[in-house]
Amino acid sequence: AEVVFFYFGPSGGGGVKANVDRWMGQFQDAKNKKVETKEVDGVNVTYVRATGTFLSGRPFGPKTPKSGYALLGAIIEGKQGAIFVKMTGFETAVEANAGKMKSMVEGALK
């Protein structure tokens, strides 16, 4: 699995809904979609999950369909702007590491 972090500054990166929609749009017919927001030490964290055929590639570039993939994303709504964490890879790898990613995100906020 691959994990990437994005930070675009205090007002960059778009809102939570725009990013959830964009991440879901990276799948052909996303399955098992789940979006949940929880508060961790006063900070909202939105988790996004989906499985299916992931369309891998750079924004606005050609896409390579990868079947059997999953996504676990976290949007951390920090005071200095949102931090976006996205893990993608084979569904088995993402599921095997989902708890570790959540522990990393939530542990950093405590």
Secondary structure, 3 states (H helix, E strand, C coil): CEEEEEECCCCCCCCHHHHHHHHHCCEEEEEEEEEEEEEECCEEEEEEEEEEEEEECCCCCCCEEEEEEEEEEEEEEECCEEEEEEEEEEHHHHHHHHHHHHHHHHHHCC
